[in-house]
Amino acid sequence: MDGAWTAAAVRRAEAQLMATLPPGTLMQRAAAGLAAECAAILKEQRSTRTERAGVYGATVIVLAGPGDNGGDALFAAARLDRK
């Protein structure tokens, strides 16, 4: 990610995009990206040990707070659980 944005700028951009997408689309996209990044990290870390590389069988703890970011985390956890 390049640059930094204010919370207000992000909210404006999200509002414009959410107006054109079905409900929940941004959260699902965020969850997919987060799950993919977590899976890549798990695969890399597990491949350096004697364990079988990959996501299957790994233990992942998710600490999710309230709000949309917490929703992103829960959806990402569900995606990881299916891998």
N, CA, C and O atoms as a Tinker XYZ file with bonds, in Angstrom:
   332  protein
     1  N      0.851000   -1.167000    0.000000    73     2
     2  CA     0.000000    0.000000    0.000000    64     1     3
     3  C      0.896000    1.228000    0.000000    63     2     4     5
     4  O      1.847000    1.309000    0.776000    81     3
     5  N      0.597000    2.163000   -0.854000    73     3     6
     6  CA     1.381000    3.387000   -0.947000    64     5     7
     7  C      0.600000    4.547000   -0.373000    63     6     8     9
     8  O     -0.597000    4.682000   -0.626000    81     7
     9  N      1.269000    5.384000    0.396000    73     7    10
    10  CA     0.641000    6.596000    0.898000    64     9    11
    11  C     -0.138000    6.375000    2.178000    63    10    12    13
    12  O     -0.193000    5.275000    2.728000    81    11
    13  N     -0.735000    7.457000    2.625000    73    11    14
    14  CA    -1.568000    7.429000    3.832000    64    13    15
    15  C     -2.801000    8.272000    3.570000    63    14    16    17
    16  O     -2.740000    9.267000    2.847000    81    15
    17  N     -3.909000    7.880000    4.152000    73    15    18
    18  CA    -5.167000    8.575000    3.949000    64    17    19
    19  C     -5.811000    8.863000    5.288000    63    18    20    21
    20  O     -5.613000    8.123000    6.252000    81    19
    21  N     -6.569000    9.916000    5.349000    73    19    22
    22  CA    -7.321000   10.212000    6.564000    64    21    23
    23  C     -8.536000    9.296000    6.625000    63    22    24    25
    24  O     -8.979000    8.759000    5.610000    81    23
    25  N     -9.065000    9.128000    7.832000    73    23    26
    26  CA   -10.270000    8.303000    7.986000    64    25    27
    27  C    -11.414000    8.881000    7.161000    63    26    28    29
    28  O    -12.190000    8.135000    6.563000    81    27
    29  N    -11.519000   10.192000    7.128000    73    27    30
    30  CA   -12.599000   10.836000    6.367000    64    29    31
    31  C    -12.470000   10.540000    4.874000    63    30    32    33
    32  O    -13.470000   10.288000    4.202000    81    31
    33  N    -11.250000   10.569000    4.357000    73    31    34
    34  CA   -11.041000   10.288000    2.933000    64    33    35
    35  C    -11.398000    8.838000    2.607000    63    34    36    37
    36  O    -11.998000    8.563000    1.567000    81    35
    37  N    -11.033000    7.919000    3.486000    73    35    38
    38  CA   -11.363000    6.507000    3.265000    64    37    39
    39  C    -12.872000    6.310000    3.310000    63    38    40    41
    40  O    -13.431000    5.600000    2.474000    81    39
    41  N    -13.530000    6.931000    4.277000    73    39    42
    42  CA   -14.993000    6.801000    4.377000    64    41    43
    43  C    -15.692000    7.334000    3.130000    63    42    44    45
    44  O    -16.655000    6.733000    2.654000    81    43
    45  N    -15.214000    8.454000    2.601000    73    43    46
    46  CA   -15.804000    9.003000    1.374000    64    45    47
    47  C    -15.635000    8.033000    0.209000    63    46    48    49
    48  O    -16.579000    7.775000   -0.537000    81    47
    49  N    -14.433000    7.503000    0.062000    73    47    50
    50  CA   -14.171000    6.568000   -1.038000    64    49    51
    51  C    -15.004000    5.301000   -0.884000    63    50    52    53
    52  O    -15.554000    4.791000   -1.860000    81    51
    53  N    -15.096000    4.795000    0.346000    73    51    54
    54  CA   -15.898000    3.595000    0.578000    64    53    55
    55  C    -17.374000    3.852000    0.305000    63    54    56    57
    56  O    -18.055000    3.007000   -0.276000    81    55
    57  N    -17.866000    5.005000    0.717000    73    55    58
    58  CA   -19.283000    5.325000    0.513000    64    57    59
    59  C    -19.617000    5.367000   -0.973000    63    58    60    61
    60  O    -20.657000    4.862000   -1.395000    81    59
    61  N    -18.739000    5.965000   -1.760000    73    59    62
    62  CA   -18.969000    6.030000   -3.204000    64    61    63
    63  C    -18.972000    4.632000   -3.813000    63    62    64    65
    64  O    -19.808000    4.321000   -4.661000    81    63
    65  N    -18.047000    3.800000   -3.386000    73    63    66
    66  CA   -17.965000    2.444000   -3.923000    64    65    67
    67  C    -19.132000    1.588000   -3.443000    63    66    68    69
    68  O    -19.718000    0.845000   -4.231000    81    67
    69  N    -19.476000    1.683000   -2.158000    73    67    70
    70  CA   -20.566000    0.873000   -1.609000    64    69    71
    71  C    -21.901000    1.203000   -2.259000    63    70    72    73
    72  O    -22.793000    0.356000   -2.312000    81    71
    73  N    -22.044000    2.415000   -2.749000    73    71    74
    74  CA   -23.288000    2.801000   -3.415000    64    73    75
    75  C    -23.489000    2.045000   -4.729000    63    74    76    77
    76  O    -24.605000    1.970000   -5.244000    81    75
    77  N    -22.406000    1.487000   -5.267000    73    75    78
    78  CA   -22.491000    0.794000   -6.557000    64    77    79
    79  C    -22.425000   -0.730000   -6.438000    63    78    80    81
    80  O    -22.566000   -1.437000   -7.435000    81    79
    81  N    -22.211000   -1.235000   -5.224000    73    79    82
    82  CA   -22.020000   -2.676000   -5.027000    64    81    83
    83  C    -23.116000   -3.271000   -4.151000    63    82    84    85
    84  O    -23.738000   -2.551000   -3.370000    81    83
    85  N    -23.359000   -4.563000   -4.269000    73    83    86
    86  CA   -24.314000   -5.217000   -3.366000    64    85    87
    87  C    -23.819000   -5.139000   -1.920000    63    86    88    89
    88  O    -22.612000   -5.056000   -1.687000    81    87
    89  N    -24.732000   -5.164000   -0.947000    73    87    90
    90  CA   -24.330000   -5.102000    0.464000    64    89    91
    91  C    -23.351000   -6.226000    0.820000    63    90    92    93
    92  O    -23.506000   -7.366000    0.381000    81    91
    93  N    -22.363000   -5.888000    1.607000    73    91    94
    94  CA   -21.395000   -6.876000    2.078000    64    93    95
    95  C    -20.231000   -7.148000    1.150000    63    94    96    97
    96  O    -19.315000   -7.886000    1.514000    81    95
    97  N    -20.245000   -6.572000   -0.037000    73    95    98
    98  CA   -19.198000   -6.863000   -1.019000    64    97    99
    99  C    -17.825000   -6.407000   -0.542000    63    98   100   101
   100  O    -16.851000   -7.150000   -0.666000    81    99
   101  N    -17.733000   -5.191000    0.003000    73    99   102
   102  CA   -16.426000   -4.704000    0.458000    64   101   103
   103  C    -15.898000   -5.552000    1.604000    63   102   104   105
   104  O    -14.702000   -5.838000    1.664000    81   103
   105  N    -16.782000   -5.958000    2.517000    73   103   106
   106  CA   -16.350000   -6.785000    3.638000    64   105   107
   107  C    -15.836000   -8.133000    3.137000    63   106   108   109
   108  O    -14.829000   -8.635000    3.636000    81   107
   109  N    -16.512000   -8.715000    2.165000    73   107   110
   110  CA   -16.062000   -9.993000    1.610000    64   109   111
   111  C    -14.725000   -9.835000    0.882000    63   110   112   113
   112  O    -13.867000  -10.715000    0.957000    81   111
   113  N    -14.551000   -8.722000    0.185000    73   111   114
   114  CA   -13.276000   -8.479000   -0.499000    64   113   115
   115  C    -12.148000   -8.318000    0.509000    63   114   116   117
   116  O    -11.064000   -8.873000    0.329000    81   115
   117  N    -12.404000   -7.558000    1.572000    73   115   118
   118  CA   -11.389000   -7.378000    2.615000    64   117   119
   119  C    -11.052000   -8.717000    3.261000    63   118   120   121
   120  O     -9.884000   -9.017000    3.506000    81   119
   121  N    -12.074000   -9.515000    3.534000    73   119   122
   122  CA   -11.863000  -10.826000    4.154000    64   121   123
   123  C    -11.057000  -11.738000    3.243000    63   122   124   125
   124  O    -10.180000  -12.465000    3.711000    81   123
   125  N    -11.343000  -11.706000    1.955000    73   123   126
   126  CA   -10.607000  -12.545000    1.005000    64   125   127
   127  C     -9.132000  -12.159000    0.974000    63   126   128   129
   128  O     -8.258000  -13.026000    0.974000    81   127
   129  N     -8.861000  -10.867000    0.947000    73   127   130
   130  CA    -7.473000  -10.406000    0.944000    64   129   131
   131  C     -6.746000  -10.766000    2.226000    63   130   132   133
   132  O     -5.597000  -11.208000    2.192000    81   131
   133  N     -7.415000  -10.578000    3.361000    73   131   134
   134  CA    -6.816000  -10.907000    4.651000    64   133   135
   135  C     -6.555000  -12.405000    4.758000    63   134   136   137
   136  O     -5.482000  -12.816000    5.201000    81   135
   137  N     -7.522000  -13.222000    4.358000    73   135   138
   138  CA    -7.347000  -14.676000    4.422000    64   137   139
   139  C     -6.209000  -15.136000    3.515000    63   138   140   141
   140  O     -5.433000  -16.015000    3.891000    81   139
   141  N     -6.105000  -14.557000    2.340000    73   139   142
   142  CA    -5.030000  -14.928000    1.413000    64   141   143
   143  C     -3.665000  -14.581000    1.997000    63   142   144   145
   144  O     -2.724000  -15.367000    1.895000    81   143
   145  N     -3.559000  -13.413000    2.605000    73   143   146
   146  CA    -2.288000  -13.004000    3.213000    64   145   147
   147  C     -1.940000  -13.900000    4.397000    63   146   148   149
   148  O     -0.788000  -14.304000    4.553000    81   147
   149  N     -2.926000  -14.210000    5.229000    73   147   150
   150  CA    -2.694000  -15.107000    6.370000    64   149   151
   151  C     -2.278000  -16.494000    5.892000    63   150   152   153
   152  O     -1.376000  -17.102000    6.469000    81   151
   153  N     -2.923000  -16.996000    4.851000    73   151   154
   154  CA    -2.576000  -18.311000    4.306000    64   153   155
   155  C     -1.144000  -18.317000    3.782000    63   154   156   157
   156  O     -0.412000  -19.286000    3.985000    81   155
   157  N     -0.747000  -17.254000    3.116000    73   155   158
   158  CA     0.622000  -17.169000    2.594000    64   157   159
   159  C      1.636000  -17.169000    3.734000    63   158   160   161
   160  O      2.673000  -17.826000    3.645000    81   159
   161  N      1.340000  -16.438000    4.796000    73   159   162
   162  CA     2.236000  -16.398000    5.957000    64   161   163
   163  C      2.314000  -17.778000    6.608000    63   162   164   165
   164  O      3.402000  -18.246000    6.946000    81   163
   165  N      1.166000  -18.427000    6.783000    73   163   166
   166  CA     1.154000  -19.768000    7.380000    64   165   167
   167  C      1.966000  -20.750000    6.541000    63   166   168   169
   168  O      2.751000  -21.529000    7.081000    81   167
   169  N      1.782000  -20.714000    5.234000    73   167   170
   170  CA     2.508000  -21.635000    4.355000    64   169   171
   171  C      4.011000  -21.406000    4.445000    63   170   172   173
   172  O      4.792000  -22.355000    4.502000    81   171
   173  N      4.405000  -20.136000    4.457000    73   171   174
   174  CA     5.827000  -19.811000    4.533000    64   173   175
   175  C      6.419000  -20.266000    5.858000    63   174   176   177
   176  O      7.484000  -20.884000    5.881000    81   175
   177  N      5.745000  -19.969000    6.955000    73   175   178
   178  CA     6.266000  -20.336000    8.272000    64   177   179
   179  C      6.306000  -21.844000    8.463000    63   178   180   181
   180  O      7.261000  -22.374000    9.030000    81   179
   181  N      5.282000  -22.534000    7.997000    73   179   182
   182  CA     5.225000  -23.980000    8.194000    64   181   183
   183  C      6.192000  -24.712000    7.273000    63   182   184   185
   184  O      6.617000  -25.822000    7.593000    81   183
   185  N      6.546000  -24.120000    6.143000    73   183   186
   186  CA     7.462000  -24.794000    5.217000    64   185   187
   187  C      8.894000  -24.772000    5.734000    63   186   188   189
   188  O      9.723000  -25.557000    5.274000    81   187
   189  N      9.201000  -23.891000    6.679000    73   187   190
   190  CA    10.556000  -23.816000    7.229000    64   189   191
   191  C     10.749000  -24.795000    8.377000    63   190   192   193
   192  O     11.860000  -24.963000    8.880000    81   191
   193  N      9.660000  -25.441000    8.791000    73   191   194
   194  CA     9.747000  -26.433000    9.863000    64   193   195
   195  C      9.490000  -27.820000    9.282000    63   194   196   197
   196  O      9.304000  -27.978000    8.075000    81   195
   197  N      9.484000  -28.796000   10.138000    73   195   198
   198  CA     9.284000  -30.165000    9.670000    64   197   199
   199  C      7.827000  -30.475000    9.388000    63   198   200   201
   200  O      7.513000  -31.532000    8.839000    81   199
   201  N      6.926000  -29.563000    9.758000    73   199   202
   202  CA     5.499000  -29.779000    9.511000    64   201   203
   203  C      5.202000  -29.731000    8.017000    63   202   204   205
   204  O      5.991000  -29.224000    7.219000    81   203
   205  N      4.070000  -30.261000    7.674000    73   203   206
   206  CA     3.601000  -30.159000    6.296000    64   205   207
   207  C      3.228000  -28.707000    6.025000    63   206   208   209
   208  O      2.483000  -28.103000    6.797000    81   207
   209  N      3.732000  -28.153000    4.950000    73   207   210
   210  CA     3.430000  -26.762000    4.618000    64   209   211
   211  C      1.981000  -26.625000    4.187000    63   210   212   213
   212  O      1.436000  -27.513000    3.533000    81   211
   213  N      1.372000  -25.538000    4.544000    73   211   214
   214  CA     0.001000  -25.270000    4.142000    64   213   215
   215  C     -0.831000  -24.760000    5.293000    63   214   216   217
   216  O     -0.329000  -24.548000    6.397000    81   215
   217  N     -2.098000  -24.569000    5.027000    73   215   218
   218  CA    -3.019000  -24.028000    6.015000    64   217   219
   219  C     -3.699000  -25.142000    6.794000    63   218   220   221
   220  O     -3.948000  -25.001000    7.992000    81   219
   221  N     -3.999000  -26.245000    6.125000    73   219   222
   222  CA    -4.747000  -27.327000    6.759000    64   221   223
   223  C     -4.022000  -27.815000    8.010000    63   222   224   225
   224  O     -2.829000  -28.116000    7.971000    81   223
   225  N     -4.746000  -27.891000    9.106000    73   223   226
   226  CA    -4.188000  -28.373000   10.358000    64   225   227
   227  C     -3.529000  -27.305000   11.209000    63   226   228   229
   228  O     -3.164000  -27.572000   12.354000    81   227
   229  N     -3.370000  -26.109000   10.682000    73   227   230
   230  CA    -2.768000  -25.022000   11.457000    64   229   231
   231  C     -3.775000  -24.502000   12.479000    63   230   232   233
   232  O     -4.984000  -24.534000   12.251000    81   231
   233  N     -3.262000  -24.029000   13.597000    73   231   234
   234  CA    -4.104000  -23.398000   14.605000    64   233   235
   235  C     -4.006000  -21.892000   14.430000    63   234   236   237
   236  O     -2.912000  -21.326000   14.416000    81   235
   237  N     -5.147000  -21.255000   14.297000    73   235   238
   238  CA    -5.199000  -19.805000   14.119000    64   237   239
   239  C     -6.143000  -19.237000   15.168000    63   238   240   241
   240  O     -7.257000  -19.731000   15.341000    81   239
   241  N     -5.702000  -18.212000   15.859000    73   239   242
   242  CA    -6.542000  -17.528000   16.843000    64   241   243
   243  C     -6.901000  -16.167000   16.272000    63   242   244   245
   244  O     -6.023000  -15.419000   15.840000    81   243
   245  N     -8.170000  -15.848000   16.269000    73   243   246
   246  CA    -8.642000  -14.571000   15.739000    64   245   247
   247  C     -9.200000  -13.743000   16.887000    63   246   248   249
   248  O    -10.106000  -14.182000   17.596000    81   247
   249  N     -8.664000  -12.562000   17.062000    73   247   250
   250  CA    -9.180000  -11.612000   18.041000    64   249   251
   251  C     -9.875000  -10.515000   17.254000    63   250   252   253
   252  O     -9.218000   -9.698000   16.610000    81   251
   253  N    -11.182000  -10.492000   17.301000    73   251   254
   254  CA   -11.956000   -9.554000   16.486000    64   253   255
   255  C    -12.800000   -8.667000   17.379000    63   254   256   257
   256  O    -13.547000   -9.147000   18.232000    81   255
   257  N    -12.671000   -7.387000   17.174000    73   255   258
   258  CA   -13.483000   -6.438000   17.920000    64   257   259
   259  C    -14.793000   -6.171000   17.203000    63   258   260   261
   260  O    -15.118000   -6.824000   16.211000    81   259
   261  N    -15.538000   -5.208000   17.712000    73   259   262
   262  CA   -16.819000   -4.877000   17.094000    64   261   263
   263  C    -16.619000   -4.049000   15.818000    63   262   264   265
   264  O    -15.528000   -3.544000   15.551000    81   263
   265  N    -17.655000   -3.928000   15.070000    73   263   266
   266  CA   -17.619000   -3.070000   13.886000    64   265   267
   267  C    -17.213000   -3.815000   12.633000    63   266   268   269
   268  O    -17.064000   -5.037000   12.627000    81   267
   269  N    -17.039000   -3.045000   11.571000    73   267   270
   270  CA   -16.750000   -3.636000   10.266000    64   269   271
   271  C    -15.399000   -4.345000   10.222000    63   270   272   273
   272  O    -15.273000   -5.381000    9.569000    81   271
   273  N    -14.384000   -3.805000   10.906000    73   271   274
   274  CA   -13.090000   -4.488000   10.903000    64   273   275
   275  C    -13.189000   -5.844000   11.588000    63   274   276   277
   276  O    -12.548000   -6.805000   11.165000    81   275
   277  N    -13.989000   -5.923000   12.641000    73   275   278
   278  CA   -14.230000   -7.208000   13.290000    64   277   279
   279  C    -14.947000   -8.166000   12.358000    63   278   280   281
   280  O    -14.659000   -9.363000   12.345000    81   279
   281  N    -15.884000   -7.639000   11.579000    73   279   282
   282  CA   -16.580000   -8.465000   10.590000    64   281   283
   283  C    -15.632000   -8.985000    9.532000    63   282   284   285
   284  O    -15.716000  -10.145000    9.128000    81   283
   285  N    -14.720000   -8.116000    9.078000    73   283   286
   286  CA   -13.700000   -8.551000    8.116000    64   285   287
   287  C    -12.918000   -9.731000    8.684000    63   286   288   289
   288  O    -12.692000  -10.727000    7.998000    81   287
   289  N    -12.509000   -9.607000    9.944000    73   287   290
   290  CA   -11.707000  -10.649000   10.588000    64   289   291
   291  C    -12.483000  -11.958000   10.704000    63   290   292   293
   292  O    -11.929000  -13.030000   10.457000    81   291
   293  N    -13.756000  -11.880000   11.078000    73   291   294
   294  CA   -14.553000  -13.102000   11.218000    64   293   295
   295  C    -14.775000  -13.793000    9.876000    63   294   296   297
   296  O    -14.693000  -15.018000    9.786000    81   295
   297  N    -15.054000  -13.020000    8.845000    73   295   298
   298  CA   -15.206000  -13.616000    7.511000    64   297   299
   299  C    -13.881000  -14.218000    7.028000    63   298   300   301
   300  O    -13.871000  -15.273000    6.393000    81   299
   301  N    -12.764000  -13.543000    7.330000    73   299   302
   302  CA   -11.453000  -14.083000    6.951000    64   301   303
   303  C    -11.184000  -15.397000    7.682000    63   302   304   305
   304  O    -10.661000  -16.343000    7.092000    81   303
   305  N    -11.540000  -15.454000    8.960000    73   303   306
   306  CA   -11.352000  -16.688000    9.730000    64   305   307
   307  C    -12.171000  -17.827000    9.130000    63   306   308   309
   308  O    -11.699000  -18.961000    9.045000    81   307
   309  N    -13.386000  -17.523000    8.721000    73   307   310
   310  CA   -14.230000  -18.547000    8.098000    64   309   311
   311  C    -13.602000  -19.045000    6.798000    63   310   312   313
   312  O    -13.649000  -20.240000    6.505000    81   311
   313  N    -13.020000  -18.146000    6.023000    73   311   314
   314  CA   -12.355000  -18.557000    4.777000    64   313   315
   315  C    -11.156000  -19.451000    5.077000    63   314   316   317
   316  O    -10.941000  -20.456000    4.400000    81   315
   317  N    -10.374000  -19.083000    6.098000    73   315   318
   318  CA    -9.222000  -19.908000    6.461000    64   317   319
   319  C     -9.668000  -21.287000    6.932000    63   318   320   321
   320  O     -9.010000  -22.290000    6.656000    81   319
   321  N    -10.781000  -21.328000    7.639000    73   319   322
   322  CA   -11.284000  -22.604000    8.155000    64   321   323
   323  C    -11.656000  -23.554000    7.022000    63   322   324   325
   324  O    -11.608000  -24.773000    7.189000    81   323
   325  N    -12.022000  -23.003000    5.881000    73   323   326
   326  CA   -12.411000  -23.835000    4.734000    64   325   327
   327  C    -11.218000  -24.284000    3.895000    63   326   328   329
   328  O    -11.387000  -25.089000    2.980000    81   327
   329  N    -10.031000  -23.788000    4.181000    73   327   330
   330  CA    -8.843000  -24.158000    3.375000    64   329   331
   331  C     -8.252000  -25.454000    3.869000    63   330   332
   332  O     -7.255000  -25.926000    3.322000    81   331
